[in-house]
């Protein structure tokens, strides 16, 4: 699994847990567009956008941060 696939998984989980308003705002603030079909595009450099999104996701709650870290470990993704 690469970082974009991992990002999609985190977004899908986040939509179910935190709702489209919170996740949509974080995507917008991170420079990420996601279509209804689930296609992702970036308005800023990809690595920067992904890092910003993960930082914002981690700041929702301590549980969100722990969930992100556990998923990253499971999929062998390095969060940097």
PDB file of N, CA, C and O in Angstrom:
ATOM      1  N   UNK A   1       0.848  -1.175   0.000  1.00  0.00           N
ATOM      2  CA  UNK A   1       0.000   0.000   0.000  1.00  0.00           C
ATOM      3  C   UNK A   1       0.892   1.237   0.000  1.00  0.00           C
ATOM      4  O   UNK A   1       1.818   1.348   0.803  1.00  0.00           O
ATOM      5  N   UNK A   2       0.603   2.161  -0.908  1.00  0.00           N
ATOM      6  CA  UNK A   2       1.373   3.406  -0.928  1.00  0.00           C
ATOM      7  C   UNK A   2       0.642   4.482  -0.120  1.00  0.00           C
ATOM      8  O   UNK A   2      -0.452   4.248   0.392  1.00  0.00           O
ATOM      9  N   UNK A   3       1.253   5.646  -0.015  1.00  0.00           N
ATOM     10  CA  UNK A   3       0.686   6.701   0.839  1.00  0.00           C
ATOM     11  C   UNK A   3      -0.653   7.221   0.326  1.00  0.00           C
ATOM     12  O   UNK A   3      -1.516   7.585   1.125  1.00  0.00           O
ATOM     13  N   UNK A   4      -0.841   7.261  -0.997  1.00  0.00           N
ATOM     14  CA  UNK A   4      -2.118   7.748  -1.531  1.00  0.00           C
ATOM     15  C   UNK A   4      -3.233   6.749  -1.209  1.00  0.00           C
ATOM     16  O   UNK A   4      -4.333   7.151  -0.830  1.00  0.00           O
ATOM     17  N   UNK A   5      -2.959   5.462  -1.356  1.00  0.00           N
ATOM     18  CA  UNK A   5      -3.946   4.445  -0.993  1.00  0.00           C
ATOM     19  C   UNK A   5      -4.247   4.510   0.503  1.00  0.00           C
ATOM     20  O   UNK A   5      -5.399   4.379   0.918  1.00  0.00           O
ATOM     21  N   UNK A   6      -3.207   4.712   1.304  1.00  0.00           N
ATOM     22  CA  UNK A   6      -3.384   4.843   2.746  1.00  0.00           C
ATOM     23  C   UNK A   6      -4.217   6.079   3.059  1.00  0.00           C
ATOM     24  O   UNK A   6      -5.109   6.029   3.906  1.00  0.00           O
ATOM     25  N   UNK A   7      -3.932   7.182   2.384  1.00  0.00           N
ATOM     26  CA  UNK A   7      -4.700   8.415   2.564  1.00  0.00           C
ATOM     27  C   UNK A   7      -6.179   8.155   2.293  1.00  0.00           C
ATOM     28  O   UNK A   7      -7.036   8.590   3.062  1.00  0.00           O
ATOM     29  N   UNK A   8      -6.484   7.445   1.196  1.00  0.00           N
ATOM     30  CA  UNK A   8      -7.877   7.131   0.871  1.00  0.00           C
ATOM     31  C   UNK A   8      -8.543   6.346   1.993  1.00  0.00           C
ATOM     32  O   UNK A   8      -9.689   6.622   2.347  1.00  0.00           O
ATOM     33  N   UNK A   9      -7.838   5.374   2.553  1.00  0.00           N
ATOM     34  CA  UNK A   9      -8.397   4.588   3.647  1.00  0.00           C
ATOM     35  C   UNK A   9      -8.683   5.455   4.866  1.00  0.00           C
ATOM     36  O   UNK A   9      -9.736   5.331   5.490  1.00  0.00           O
ATOM     37  N   UNK A  10      -7.742   6.334   5.202  1.00  0.00           N
ATOM     38  CA  UNK A  10      -7.934   7.222   6.350  1.00  0.00           C
ATOM     39  C   UNK A  10      -9.114   8.165   6.097  1.00  0.00           C
ATOM     40  O   UNK A  10      -9.915   8.414   6.998  1.00  0.00           O
ATOM     41  N   UNK A  11      -9.219   8.682   4.890  1.00  0.00           N
ATOM     42  CA  UNK A  11     -10.334   9.580   4.553  1.00  0.00           C
ATOM     43  C   UNK A  11     -11.666   8.842   4.691  1.00  0.00           C
ATOM     44  O   UNK A  11     -12.609   9.367   5.283  1.00  0.00           O
ATOM     45  N   UNK A  12     -11.743   7.632   4.146  1.00  0.00           N
ATOM     46  CA  UNK A  12     -12.985   6.868   4.224  1.00  0.00           C
ATOM     47  C   UNK A  12     -13.381   6.597   5.672  1.00  0.00           C
ATOM     48  O   UNK A  12     -14.549   6.737   6.035  1.00  0.00           O
ATOM     49  N   UNK A  13     -12.423   6.213   6.488  1.00  0.00           N
ATOM     50  CA  UNK A  13     -12.703   5.989   7.909  1.00  0.00           C
ATOM     51  C   UNK A  13     -13.121   7.292   8.582  1.00  0.00           C
ATOM     52  O   UNK A  13     -14.074   7.325   9.360  1.00  0.00           O
ATOM     53  N   UNK A  14     -12.400   8.357   8.272  1.00  0.00           N
ATOM     54  CA  UNK A  14     -12.712   9.649   8.867  1.00  0.00           C
ATOM     55  C   UNK A  14     -14.100  10.150   8.502  1.00  0.00           C
ATOM     56  O   UNK A  14     -14.793  10.734   9.334  1.00  0.00           O
ATOM     57  N   UNK A  15     -14.506   9.919   7.256  1.00  0.00           N
ATOM     58  CA  UNK A  15     -15.847  10.326   6.838  1.00  0.00           C
ATOM     59  C   UNK A  15     -16.909   9.607   7.665  1.00  0.00           C
ATOM     60  O   UNK A  15     -17.910  10.205   8.061  1.00  0.00           O
ATOM     61  N   UNK A  16     -16.683   8.323   7.921  1.00  0.00           N
ATOM     62  CA  UNK A  16     -17.635   7.554   8.706  1.00  0.00           C
ATOM     63  C   UNK A  16     -17.651   7.954  10.172  1.00  0.00           C
ATOM     64  O   UNK A  16     -18.703   7.933  10.810  1.00  0.00           O
ATOM     65  N   UNK A  17     -16.496   8.318  10.709  1.00  0.00           N
ATOM     66  CA  UNK A  17     -16.397   8.631  12.143  1.00  0.00           C
ATOM     67  C   UNK A  17     -16.705  10.102  12.419  1.00  0.00           C
ATOM     68  O   UNK A  17     -17.494  10.414  13.311  1.00  0.00           O
ATOM     69  N   UNK A  18     -16.086  11.003  11.660  1.00  0.00           N
ATOM     70  CA  UNK A  18     -16.157  12.439  11.965  1.00  0.00           C
ATOM     71  C   UNK A  18     -17.088  13.219  11.039  1.00  0.00           C
ATOM     72  O   UNK A  18     -17.427  14.365  11.332  1.00  0.00           O
ATOM     73  N   UNK A  19     -17.502  12.618   9.932  1.00  0.00           N
ATOM     74  CA  UNK A  19     -18.447  13.246   9.023  1.00  0.00           C
ATOM     75  C   UNK A  19     -17.794  14.047   7.915  1.00  0.00           C
ATOM     76  O   UNK A  19     -16.622  14.418   7.991  1.00  0.00           O
ATOM     77  N   UNK A  20     -18.594  14.308   6.870  1.00  0.00           N
ATOM     78  CA  UNK A  20     -18.060  14.996   5.690  1.00  0.00           C
ATOM     79  C   UNK A  20     -17.660  16.446   5.923  1.00  0.00           C
ATOM     80  O   UNK A  20     -16.770  16.949   5.237  1.00  0.00           O
ATOM     81  N   UNK A  21     -18.284  17.124   6.861  1.00  0.00           N
ATOM     82  CA  UNK A  21     -17.926  18.531   7.084  1.00  0.00           C
ATOM     83  C   UNK A  21     -16.507  18.660   7.615  1.00  0.00           C
ATOM     84  O   UNK A  21     -15.724  19.460   7.104  1.00  0.00           O
ATOM     85  N   UNK A  22     -16.170  17.882   8.631  1.00  0.00           N
ATOM     86  CA  UNK A  22     -14.836  17.968   9.238  1.00  0.00           C
ATOM     87  C   UNK A  22     -13.775  17.473   8.269  1.00  0.00           C
ATOM     88  O   UNK A  22     -12.761  18.141   8.064  1.00  0.00           O
ATOM     89  N   UNK A  23     -13.998  16.309   7.672  1.00  0.00           N
ATOM     90  CA  UNK A  23     -13.005  15.746   6.752  1.00  0.00           C
ATOM     91  C   UNK A  23     -12.892  16.611   5.503  1.00  0.00           C
ATOM     92  O   UNK A  23     -11.788  16.836   5.007  1.00  0.00           O
ATOM     93  N   UNK A  24     -14.012  17.095   4.991  1.00  0.00           N
ATOM     94  CA  UNK A  24     -13.986  17.971   3.813  1.00  0.00           C
ATOM     95  C   UNK A  24     -13.176  19.233   4.048  1.00  0.00           C
ATOM     96  O   UNK A  24     -12.420  19.667   3.179  1.00  0.00           O
ATOM     97  N   UNK A  25     -13.338  19.823   5.230  1.00  0.00           N
ATOM     98  CA  UNK A  25     -12.574  21.034   5.569  1.00  0.00           C
ATOM     99  C   UNK A  25     -11.082  20.715   5.669  1.00  0.00           C
ATOM    100  O   UNK A  25     -10.245  21.492   5.210  1.00  0.00           O
ATOM    101  N   UNK A  26     -10.757  19.577   6.266  1.00  0.00           N
ATOM    102  CA  UNK A  26      -9.341  19.191   6.382  1.00  0.00           C
ATOM    103  C   UNK A  26      -8.744  18.935   4.998  1.00  0.00           C
ATOM    104  O   UNK A  26      -7.603  19.318   4.741  1.00  0.00           O
ATOM    105  N   UNK A  27      -9.496  18.297   4.108  1.00  0.00           N
ATOM    106  CA  UNK A  27      -9.007  18.072   2.744  1.00  0.00           C
ATOM    107  C   UNK A  27      -8.749  19.406   2.048  1.00  0.00           C
ATOM    108  O   UNK A  27      -7.700  19.605   1.435  1.00  0.00           O
ATOM    109  N   UNK A  28      -9.704  20.301   2.150  1.00  0.00           N
ATOM    110  CA  UNK A  28      -9.566  21.618   1.520  1.00  0.00           C
ATOM    111  C   UNK A  28      -8.355  22.364   2.073  1.00  0.00           C
ATOM    112  O   UNK A  28      -7.560  22.919   1.314  1.00  0.00           O
ATOM    113  N   UNK A  29      -8.218  22.375   3.389  1.00  0.00           N
ATOM    114  CA  UNK A  29      -7.099  23.078   4.025  1.00  0.00           C
ATOM    115  C   UNK A  29      -5.748  22.439   3.698  1.00  0.00           C
ATOM    116  O   UNK A  29      -4.712  23.100   3.774  1.00  0.00           O
ATOM    117  N   UNK A  30      -5.760  21.166   3.339  1.00  0.00           N
ATOM    118  CA  UNK A  30      -4.522  20.444   3.030  1.00  0.00           C
ATOM    119  C   UNK A  30      -4.153  20.507   1.553  1.00  0.00           C
ATOM    120  O   UNK A  30      -3.065  20.081   1.166  1.00  0.00           O
ATOM    121  N   UNK A  31      -5.056  21.038   0.725  1.00  0.00           N
ATOM    122  CA  UNK A  31      -4.779  21.110  -0.709  1.00  0.00           C
ATOM    123  C   UNK A  31      -5.072  19.808  -1.440  1.00  0.00           C
ATOM    124  O   UNK A  31      -4.411  19.472  -2.422  1.00  0.00           O
ATOM    125  N   UNK A  32      -6.071  19.078  -0.950  1.00  0.00           N
ATOM    126  CA  UNK A  32      -6.436  17.795  -1.553  1.00  0.00           C
ATOM    127  C   UNK A  32      -7.866  17.877  -2.058  1.00  0.00           C
ATOM    128  O   UNK A  32      -8.758  18.355  -1.356  1.00  0.00           O
ATOM    129  N   UNK A  33      -8.078  17.405  -3.284  1.00  0.00           N
ATOM    130  CA  UNK A  33      -9.420  17.266  -3.847  1.00  0.00           C
ATOM    131  C   UNK A  33      -9.752  15.783  -3.910  1.00  0.00           C
ATOM    132  O   UNK A  33      -8.913  14.969  -4.294  1.00  0.00           O
ATOM    133  N   UNK A  34     -10.981  15.432  -3.530  1.00  0.00           N
ATOM    134  CA  UNK A  34     -11.429  14.054  -3.659  1.00  0.00           C
ATOM    135  C   UNK A  34     -12.781  14.063  -4.339  1.00  0.00           C
ATOM    136  O   UNK A  34     -13.724  14.693  -3.861  1.00  0.00           O
ATOM    137  N   UNK A  35     -12.873  13.355  -5.466  1.00  0.00           N
ATOM    138  CA  UNK A  35     -14.126  13.303  -6.212  1.00  0.00           C
ATOM    139  C   UNK A  35     -15.095  12.338  -5.541  1.00  0.00           C
ATOM    140  O   UNK A  35     -14.712  11.576  -4.653  1.00  0.00           O
ATOM    141  N   UNK A  36     -16.327  12.378  -5.965  1.00  0.00           N
ATOM    142  CA  UNK A  36     -17.347  11.470  -5.440  1.00  0.00           C
ATOM    143  C   UNK A  36     -16.960  10.015  -5.727  1.00  0.00           C
ATOM    144  O   UNK A  36     -17.299   9.113  -4.961  1.00  0.00           O
ATOM    145  N   UNK A  37     -16.253   9.800  -6.828  1.00  0.00           N
ATOM    146  CA  UNK A  37     -15.801   8.454  -7.178  1.00  0.00           C
ATOM    147  C   UNK A  37     -14.597   8.006  -6.355  1.00  0.00           C
ATOM    148  O   UNK A  37     -14.175   6.854  -6.455  1.00  0.00           O
ATOM    149  N   UNK A  38     -14.042   8.899  -5.549  1.00  0.00           N
ATOM    150  CA  UNK A  38     -12.906   8.553  -4.698  1.00  0.00           C
ATOM    151  C   UNK A  38     -11.546   8.855  -5.300  1.00  0.00           C
ATOM    152  O   UNK A  38     -10.520   8.475  -4.736  1.00  0.00           O
ATOM    153  N   UNK A  39     -11.527   9.540  -6.449  1.00  0.00           N
ATOM    154  CA  UNK A  39     -10.254   9.912  -7.064  1.00  0.00           C
ATOM    155  C   UNK A  39      -9.673  11.115  -6.328  1.00  0.00           C
ATOM    156  O   UNK A  39     -10.381  12.066  -5.996  1.00  0.00           O
ATOM    157  N   UNK A  40      -8.372  11.047  -6.083  1.00  0.00           N
ATOM    158  CA  UNK A  40      -7.694  12.109  -5.341  1.00  0.00           C
ATOM    159  C   UNK A  40      -6.769  12.879  -6.269  1.00  0.00           C
ATOM    160  O   UNK A  40      -6.057  12.296  -7.087  1.00  0.00           O
ATOM    161  N   UNK A  41      -6.793  14.214  -6.126  1.00  0.00           N
ATOM    162  CA  UNK A  41      -5.832  15.063  -6.824  1.00  0.00           C
ATOM    163  C   UNK A  41      -5.317  16.079  -5.809  1.00  0.00           C
ATOM    164  O   UNK A  41      -5.916  16.305  -4.758  1.00  0.00           O
ATOM    165  N   UNK A  42      -4.200  16.670  -6.159  1.00  0.00           N
ATOM    166  CA  UNK A  42      -3.515  17.555  -5.216  1.00  0.00           C
ATOM    167  C   UNK A  42      -3.353  18.941  -5.819  1.00  0.00           C
ATOM    168  O   UNK A  42      -2.978  19.080  -6.983  1.00  0.00           O
ATOM    169  N   UNK A  43      -3.641  19.979  -5.014  1.00  0.00           N
ATOM    170  CA  UNK A  43      -3.461  21.378  -5.421  1.00  0.00           C
ATOM    171  C   UNK A  43      -2.086  21.892  -5.037  1.00  0.00           C
ATOM    172  O   UNK A  43      -1.649  22.940  -5.513  1.00  0.00           O
ATOM    173  N   UNK A  44      -1.409  21.153  -4.177  1.00  0.00           N
ATOM    174  CA  UNK A  44      -0.057  21.473  -3.725  1.00  0.00           C
ATOM    175  C   UNK A  44       0.763  20.196  -3.890  1.00  0.00           C
ATOM    176  O   UNK A  44       0.187  19.148  -4.182  1.00  0.00           O
ATOM    177  N   UNK A  45       2.085  20.242  -3.714  1.00  0.00           N
ATOM    178  CA  UNK A  45       2.869  19.018  -3.846  1.00  0.00           C
ATOM    179  C   UNK A  45       2.292  17.888  -2.974  1.00  0.00           C
ATOM    180  O   UNK A  45       1.908  18.100  -1.824  1.00  0.00           O
ATOM    181  N   UNK A  46       2.248  16.700  -3.553  1.00  0.00           N
ATOM    182  CA  UNK A  46       1.602  15.544  -2.934  1.00  0.00           C
ATOM    183  C   UNK A  46       2.078  15.264  -1.516  1.00  0.00           C
ATOM    184  O   UNK A  46       1.256  15.109  -0.613  1.00  0.00           O
ATOM    185  N   UNK A  47       3.378  15.197  -1.302  1.00  0.00           N
ATOM    186  CA  UNK A  47       3.907  14.885   0.032  1.00  0.00           C
ATOM    187  C   UNK A  47       3.492  15.939   1.052  1.00  0.00           C
ATOM    188  O   UNK A  47       3.148  15.612   2.188  1.00  0.00           O
ATOM    189  N   UNK A  48       3.525  17.201   0.642  1.00  0.00           N
ATOM    190  CA  UNK A  48       3.125  18.295   1.532  1.00  0.00           C
ATOM    191  C   UNK A  48       1.649  18.160   1.902  1.00  0.00           C
ATOM    192  O   UNK A  48       1.285  18.293   3.070  1.00  0.00           O
ATOM    193  N   UNK A  49       0.804  17.896   0.908  1.00  0.00           N
ATOM    194  CA  UNK A  49      -0.637  17.773   1.146  1.00  0.00           C
ATOM    195  C   UNK A  49      -0.951  16.610   2.082  1.00  0.00           C
ATOM    196  O   UNK A  49      -1.753  16.750   3.006  1.00  0.00           O
ATOM    197  N   UNK A  50      -0.320  15.468   1.842  1.00  0.00           N
ATOM    198  CA  UNK A  50      -0.565  14.293   2.670  1.00  0.00           C
ATOM    199  C   UNK A  50      -0.103  14.542   4.106  1.00  0.00           C
ATOM    200  O   UNK A  50      -0.817  14.211   5.052  1.00  0.00           O
ATOM    201  N   UNK A  51       1.070  15.115   4.271  1.00  0.00           N
ATOM    202  CA  UNK A  51       1.581  15.402   5.620  1.00  0.00           C
ATOM    203  C   UNK A  51       0.648  16.363   6.351  1.00  0.00           C
ATOM    204  O   UNK A  51       0.335  16.159   7.524  1.00  0.00           O
ATOM    205  N   UNK A  52       0.206  17.404   5.661  1.00  0.00           N
ATOM    206  CA  UNK A  52      -0.696  18.371   6.277  1.00  0.00           C
ATOM    207  C   UNK A  52      -1.997  17.699   6.697  1.00  0.00           C
ATOM    208  O   UNK A  52      -2.499  17.942   7.795  1.00  0.00           O
ATOM    209  N   UNK A  53      -2.545  16.852   5.823  1.00  0.00           N
ATOM    210  CA  UNK A  53      -3.788  16.165   6.163  1.00  0.00           C
ATOM    211  C   UNK A  53      -3.598  15.269   7.386  1.00  0.00           C
ATOM    212  O   UNK A  53      -4.420  15.292   8.303  1.00  0.00           O
ATOM    213  N   UNK A  54      -2.527  14.485   7.407  1.00  0.00           N
ATOM    214  CA  UNK A  54      -2.292  13.597   8.544  1.00  0.00           C
ATOM    215  C   UNK A  54      -2.090  14.399   9.832  1.00  0.00           C
ATOM    216  O   UNK A  54      -2.552  13.983  10.894  1.00  0.00           O
ATOM    217  N   UNK A  55      -1.412  15.530   9.750  1.00  0.00           N
ATOM    218  CA  UNK A  55      -1.237  16.384  10.926  1.00  0.00           C
ATOM    219  C   UNK A  55      -2.592  16.892  11.435  1.00  0.00           C
ATOM    220  O   UNK A  55      -2.861  16.880  12.636  1.00  0.00           O
ATOM    221  N   UNK A  56      -3.432  17.334  10.503  1.00  0.00           N
ATOM    222  CA  UNK A  56      -4.757  17.832  10.880  1.00  0.00           C
ATOM    223  C   UNK A  56      -5.619  16.705  11.442  1.00  0.00           C
ATOM    224  O   UNK A  56      -6.332  16.899  12.426  1.00  0.00           O
ATOM    225  N   UNK A  57      -5.555  15.529  10.819  1.00  0.00           N
ATOM    226  CA  UNK A  57      -6.334  14.383  11.286  1.00  0.00           C
ATOM    227  C   UNK A  57      -5.909  14.012  12.707  1.00  0.00           C
ATOM    228  O   UNK A  57      -6.749  13.727  13.561  1.00  0.00           O
ATOM    229  N   UNK A  58      -4.619  14.018  12.946  1.00  0.00           N
ATOM    230  CA  UNK A  58      -4.092  13.673  14.271  1.00  0.00           C
ATOM    231  C   UNK A  58      -4.532  14.656  15.345  1.00  0.00           C
ATOM    232  O   UNK A  58      -4.583  14.311  16.525  1.00  0.00           O
ATOM    233  N   UNK A  59      -4.847  15.874  14.939  1.00  0.00           N
ATOM    234  CA  UNK A  59      -5.214  16.892  15.928  1.00  0.00           C
ATOM    235  C   UNK A  59      -6.708  16.883  16.260  1.00  0.00           C
ATOM    236  O   UNK A  59      -7.142  17.653  17.117  1.00  0.00           O
ATOM    237  N   UNK A  60      -7.500  16.041  15.610  1.00  0.00           N
ATOM    238  CA  UNK A  60      -8.943  16.004  15.906  1.00  0.00           C
ATOM    239  C   UNK A  60      -9.150  15.577  17.360  1.00  0.00           C
ATOM    240  O   UNK A  60      -9.788  16.283  18.141  1.00  0.00           O
ATOM    241  N   UNK A  61      -8.604  14.420  17.708  1.00  0.00           N
ATOM    242  CA  UNK A  61      -8.674  13.902  19.076  1.00  0.00           C
ATOM    243  C   UNK A  61      -7.465  12.995  19.300  1.00  0.00           C
ATOM    244  O   UNK A  61      -6.839  12.558  18.334  1.00  0.00           O
ATOM    245  N   UNK A  62      -7.132  12.712  20.534  1.00  0.00           N
ATOM    246  CA  UNK A  62      -6.047  11.749  20.784  1.00  0.00           C
ATOM    247  C   UNK A  62      -6.342  10.373  20.177  1.00  0.00           C
ATOM    248  O   UNK A  62      -5.428   9.669  19.748  1.00  0.00           O
ATOM    249  N   UNK A  63      -7.623   9.999  20.144  1.00  0.00           N
ATOM    250  CA  UNK A  63      -8.001   8.710  19.550  1.00  0.00           C
ATOM    251  C   UNK A  63      -7.736   8.712  18.051  1.00  0.00           C
ATOM    252  O   UNK A  63      -7.291   7.702  17.504  1.00  0.00           O
ATOM    253  N   UNK A  64      -8.002   9.824  17.378  1.00  0.00           N
ATOM    254  CA  UNK A  64      -7.733   9.916  15.942  1.00  0.00           C
ATOM    255  C   UNK A  64      -6.240   9.757  15.673  1.00  0.00           C
ATOM    256  O   UNK A  64      -5.840   9.082  14.724  1.00  0.00           O
ATOM    257  N   UNK A  65      -5.430  10.379  16.509  1.00  0.00           N
ATOM    258  CA  UNK A  65      -3.976  10.260  16.343  1.00  0.00           C
ATOM    259  C   UNK A  65      -3.529   8.817  16.543  1.00  0.00           C
ATOM    260  O   UNK A  65      -2.724   8.302  15.766  1.00  0.00           O
ATOM    261  N   UNK A  66      -4.042   8.167  17.574  1.00  0.00           N
ATOM    262  CA  UNK A  66      -3.674   6.781  17.837  1.00  0.00           C
ATOM    263  C   UNK A  66      -4.152   5.870  16.704  1.00  0.00           C
ATOM    264  O   UNK A  66      -3.431   4.963  16.290  1.00  0.00           O
ATOM    265  N   UNK A  67      -5.360   6.109  16.207  1.00  0.00           N
ATOM    266  CA  UNK A  67      -5.898   5.317  15.103  1.00  0.00           C
ATOM    267  C   UNK A  67      -5.016   5.453  13.864  1.00  0.00           C
ATOM    268  O   UNK A  67      -4.711   4.459  13.204  1.00  0.00           O
ATOM    269  N   UNK A  68      -4.609   6.675  13.550  1.00  0.00           N
ATOM    270  CA  UNK A  68      -3.742   6.918  12.402  1.00  0.00           C
ATOM    271  C   UNK A  68      -2.410   6.192  12.561  1.00  0.00           C
ATOM    272  O   UNK A  68      -1.917   5.579  11.614  1.00  0.00           O
ATOM    273  N   UNK A  69      -1.831   6.260  13.751  1.00  0.00           N
ATOM    274  CA  UNK A  69      -0.553   5.585  13.999  1.00  0.00           C
ATOM    275  C   UNK A  69      -0.688   4.069  13.896  1.00  0.00           C
ATOM    276  O   UNK A  69       0.190   3.401  13.350  1.00  0.00           O
ATOM    277  N   UNK A  70      -1.779   3.532  14.416  1.00  0.00           N
ATOM    278  CA  UNK A  70      -1.981   2.081  14.355  1.00  0.00           C
ATOM    279  C   UNK A  70      -2.191   1.615  12.917  1.00  0.00           C
ATOM    280  O   UNK A  70      -1.645   0.588  12.515  1.00  0.00           O
ATOM    281  N   UNK A  71      -2.971   2.353  12.147  1.00  0.00           N
ATOM    282  CA  UNK A  71      -3.178   2.000  10.742  1.00  0.00           C
ATOM    283  C   UNK A  71      -1.869   2.086   9.963  1.00  0.00           C
ATOM    284  O   UNK A  71      -1.575   1.226   9.132  1.00  0.00           O
ATOM    285  N   UNK A  72      -1.091   3.122  10.235  1.00  0.00           N
ATOM    286  CA  UNK A  72       0.191   3.276   9.542  1.00  0.00           C
ATOM    287  C   UNK A  72       1.106   2.097   9.846  1.00  0.00           C
ATOM    288  O   UNK A  72       1.756   1.560   8.949  1.00  0.00           O
ATOM    289  N   UNK A  73       1.154   1.701  11.099  1.00  0.00           N
ATOM    290  CA  UNK A  73       1.993   0.562  11.483  1.00  0.00           C
ATOM    291  C   UNK A  73       1.502  -0.714  10.793  1.00  0.00           C
ATOM    292  O   UNK A  73       2.305  -1.503  10.294  1.00  0.00           O
ATOM    293  N   UNK A  74       0.199  -0.908  10.768  1.00  0.00           N
ATOM    294  CA  UNK A  74      -0.387  -2.099  10.135  1.00  0.00           C
ATOM    295  C   UNK A  74      -0.018  -2.188   8.652  1.00  0.00           C
ATOM    296  O   UNK A  74       0.275  -3.267   8.137  1.00  0.00           O
ATOM    297  N   UNK A  75      -0.037  -1.038   7.975  1.00  0.00           N
ATOM    298  CA  UNK A  75       0.220  -1.005   6.522  1.00  0.00           C
ATOM    299  C   UNK A  75       1.676  -0.649   6.197  1.00  0.00           C
ATOM    300  O   UNK A  75       2.027  -0.458   5.033  1.00  0.00           O
ATOM    301  N   UNK A  76       2.511  -0.563   7.223  1.00  0.00           N
ATOM    302  CA  UNK A  76       3.936  -0.261   7.053  1.00  0.00           C
ATOM    303  C   UNK A  76       4.149   1.070   6.320  1.00  0.00           C
ATOM    304  O   UNK A  76       4.971   1.178   5.410  1.00  0.00           O
ATOM    305  N   UNK A  77       3.386   2.064   6.745  1.00  0.00           N
ATOM    306  CA  UNK A  77       3.505   3.426   6.202  1.00  0.00           C
ATOM    307  C   UNK A  77       4.255   4.272   7.213  1.00  0.00           C
ATOM    308  O   UNK A  77       3.938   4.254   8.402  1.00  0.00           O
ATOM    309  N   UNK A  78       5.243   5.009   6.744  1.00  0.00           N
ATOM    310  CA  UNK A  78       6.005   5.895   7.619  1.00  0.00           C
ATOM    311  C   UNK A  78       5.364   7.272   7.581  1.00  0.00           C
ATOM    312  O   UNK A  78       5.295   7.909   6.530  1.00  0.00           O
ATOM    313  N   UNK A  79       4.896   7.724   8.739  1.00  0.00           N
ATOM    314  CA  UNK A  79       4.323   9.064   8.845  1.00  0.00           C
ATOM    315  C   UNK A  79       5.446  10.033   9.150  1.00  0.00           C
ATOM    316  O   UNK A  79       6.099   9.937  10.190  1.00  0.00           O
ATOM    317  N   UNK A  80       5.669  10.973   8.232  1.00  0.00           N
ATOM    318  CA  UNK A  80       6.746  11.934   8.482  1.00  0.00           C
ATOM    319  C   UNK A  80       6.317  13.322   8.091  1.00  0.00           C
ATOM    320  O   UNK A  80       7.091  14.269   8.229  1.00  0.00           O
TER     321      UNK A  80
END
